[in-house]
Amino acid sequence: MEIVWLTGRNLANDLASSTETNLVKELRLFGHDVTLVSPGKDKTNKFNNDLIINKISFPGMNTLSGVRNIRKHIVNNLIHYSENTVFLVDWRYVQPLESTLKKYINKWCIIDRGPPTYGGIFNKIQKWYWRRGWEIAEESSIGGFVVSEAHKKFVIKMNNVSLKIKAIPAGSIANIHNNGKKNPNNMLKLAYLGRMDVRRDVESIFTLSTKLSKAGIKHEINIYGGDSADKSFLNLASKNNRVTIHKRIDNSEIFKQLSYHHIGIMPMPDIPVWRISSPLKLAEYISSGLAIIGPKHPGNEFWGEGEWSLLSDDKEWTDGAVEKIKKYMESDWAEISQLAISSSTNMRWSEISKIIIISLEKWTIEP
């Protein structure tokens, strides 16, 4: 099968872009011809036939600035595509490419890895593009992909679509750096991987640190994704020597860093945008043998529960987390780690890529 994937994620510096790069790898291993069109090149992944588009790194302008290059690529390469080529199109590109999709593309699917998350006026702009993208997909696409069943229900409810939709959650690869966890008697190591913003309630991580100290638990918290940190978070970190904010790291370094930790932090609150998500960091934490903490809601517990799940349904999730951590401090962390790793088998990108292929094969032959 020939697939052209148009993504809006910058593969050079977006931590979440490992979704695209890993799925493309797996799809190619299964023998499919995949072209990934994206802003930015992932330095750690050698793609033979990808196009890097240019775009302006400014909120609200990212999408429009890359569309011209994408449109030119599609038109110039039509001769190389058969009528069975399937295009996977990021919802951000659907509306700007509407006429191109309808005129030149025989089969395409909308890809929705999450609804708009910007605040203020940019949120209103994004919401319009998002809704319009699904309207266009309803009119002329063969199907759509979302991240979870809750996300699917949300899309159907908000956009009143009857389109064929399949959930492809965030997955992970096996962590080659796993070598067993030492019990955290002397130092509990916690990690947070991802953007640092108010909507993710990253501030609660500093509250957690304060409560762990009061409970007499020696710890260190490493936050990876510091390029997105504003001054308020940097100020909080400067006042707490237990919390370190690191500059954003390459995807290739993520697993190496996670292998040194005991717990992964999922601070995202129980609000619609996170309730319907399938967080990439959740799969990466578990495949690295980490227990997870955070508020208990469908997004954070997407992959179910196990001995590694310390999610809290307390009003203040940090209170429940501290109590559960205290009980677990004397546990065999090597065993907890292995249980997490075993649970991560179903989260492999190879398994998730099969969902895409089965769906596309079915949709392309159905009327």
ROLUMFI-784661 format. One line per field, with one value per residue (C-alpha): x, y, z. Coordinates in steps of 0.5 Angstrom, whole numbers. Example, Ala and Ser with C-alpha at 12.3 -4.5 7.8 and 13.67 -1.06 7.14 Angstrom:
% residues 2
c1 <- (25 27);
c2 <- (-9 -2);
c3 <- (16 14);
***
This chain:
% residues 367
c1 <- (0 2 1 3 2 2 3 4 9 16 20 26 24 17 17 10 13 15 8 9 17 15 9 12 18 13 9 15 17 11 13 8 11 10 12 12 11 13 16 23 27 28 36 35 31 33 27 29 23 21 19 21 17 18 13 13 14 9 2 -4 1 4 -1 -2 5 7 1 4 9 5 0 6 9 2 1 8 8 1 5 8 2 -3 -11 -10 -5 -8 -7 -7 -8 -7 -14 -10 -8 -15 -19 -13 -12 -20 -20 -13 -16 -22 -19 -13 -14 -18 -17 -15 -16 -17 -12 -14 -8 -12 -17 -15 -11 -9 -12 -15 -16 -12 -16 -22 -18 -16 -23 -26 -20 -22 -29 -29 -23 -28 -34 -30 -27 -35 -36 -30 -25 -26 -25 -21 -16 -17 -13 -18 -25 -27 -24 -28 -35 -33 -31 -38 -42 -38 -38 -44 -40 -42 -35 -32 -27 -22 -18 -10 -7 0 5 12 18 22 27 34 36 32 37 32 31 34 30 29 31 36 33 26 27 21 21 16 16 13 11 11 4 -2 -7 -2 -2 5 5 3 9 12 7 8 16 14 9 14 19 14 13 21 22 28 27 29 24 27 23 24 21 24 24 17 18 16 19 14 16 23 22 19 25 30 27 27 33 29 26 31 28 32 32 28 32 32 27 33 35 28 29 36 34 27 31 34 28 22 16 13 9 2 -1 -6 -12 -19 -22 -24 -18 -14 -20 -20 -13 -8 -2 5 9 4 6 14 14 11 15 21 19 16 10 6 2 -3 -10 -14 -19 -20 -14 -9 -11 -12 -8 -11 -9 -3 1 5 -1 -1 -6 -10 -18 -17 -19 -12 -8 -2 -4 -6 0 4 1 1 9 10 7 11 17 19 16 21 21 25 18 14 18 18 10 10 15 10 4 7 7 0 3 8 8 8 1 -2 1 -3 -10 -8 -7 -13 -17 -14 -15 -22 -24 -21 -25 -31 -36);
c2 <- (0 7 12 20 22 30 32 39 36 39 32 36 39 36 30 28 27 20 18 19 17 10 9 10 6 0 1 1 -6 -9 -7 -1 5 11 18 23 30 35 41 39 33 28 27 20 17 16 17 16 19 25 32 37 44 50 54 60 58 63 61 61 62 55 52 57 58 50 49 52 47 42 44 44 38 34 37 36 29 27 23 18 17 11 12 8 12 14 21 22 29 33 36 43 42 40 46 50 44 43 45 41 34 35 36 31 26 20 17 21 20 26 25 28 27 32 38 45 47 54 59 66 68 62 57 60 60 53 51 53 50 43 43 45 40 34 37 37 30 28 30 27 23 15 15 18 17 19 17 14 12 17 22 19 20 27 28 25 29 36 35 31 26 19 18 11 13 9 10 9 11 13 7 6 2 -3 1 -2 1 -2 -6 -7 -2 -1 0 8 8 13 17 17 19 22 25 29 29 34 41 46 50 51 47 41 43 43 47 41 38 43 42 34 36 40 34 29 33 34 26 25 22 24 25 29 31 32 35 34 40 46 50 51 53 60 65 62 55 57 61 56 51 56 56 48 44 38 40 41 43 41 43 39 33 29 23 18 20 20 12 13 18 15 8 12 14 10 14 18 24 25 32 33 35 32 36 35 36 31 26 24 23 18 21 19 20 14 9 11 11 4 1 4 0 7 7 13 18 23 25 19 20 16 20 18 11 10 3 0 -1 -5 -5 0 5 10 15 18 20 25 32 34 28 30 28 21 20 22 17 11 13 12 5 3 5 -1 -5 -9 -4 -9 -13 -7 -5 -11 -11 -5 -7 -13 -9 -5 -10 -9 -1 -3 1 -5 -7 0 0 -6 -2 3 -2 -6 0 3 -4 -4 3 3 -3 0 4);
c3 <- (0 -2 4 4 11 12 19 22 28 27 28 30 36 38 43 41 34 36 34 27 26 30 26 19 21 23 17 13 16 14 7 6 2 6 5 11 9 15 18 21 20 26 26 29 24 17 12 5 1 6 4 9 9 11 16 21 28 31 34 29 23 23 19 13 12 11 6 0 0 1 -4 -9 -7 -8 -15 -17 -15 -18 -23 -18 -14 -16 -15 -9 -6 1 4 12 13 20 21 21 14 12 11 8 3 2 -6 -7 -3 -7 -14 -14 -8 -9 -2 4 12 17 23 29 35 39 39 40 46 45 49 48 40 38 41 37 30 32 34 27 23 27 26 19 18 20 16 10 12 12 5 2 6 7 14 20 26 33 39 44 44 48 43 38 42 43 35 33 39 37 29 28 23 21 18 20 25 29 35 34 41 43 44 45 44 48 52 51 57 62 67 73 78 85 91 92 100 99 93 90 82 79 72 68 60 56 55 61 61 66 62 64 71 71 78 82 81 85 90 90 92 98 100 99 103 109 109 110 103 100 92 86 80 73 68 61 56 59 53 54 61 62 68 73 73 72 79 82 80 83 90 90 90 89 82 76 69 63 56 51 50 43 42 42 49 52 54 57 62 64 65 71 75 79 78 72 73 69 72 67 70 69 64 57 53 57 59 52 50 50 53 49 56 59 54 55 62 63 57 62 68 71 76 75 79 77 78 76 70 63 59 65 66 58 58 65 71 75 81 77 77 83 80 85 86 91 90 91 87 90 97 95 91 97 101 96 95 102 102 96 99 102 96 91 85 81 81 80 74 71 72 68 62 61 61 56 51 48 47 42 36 31 34 33 26 25 27 21 16 17 17 11 7 9 8 1 -2 1 -3);
***
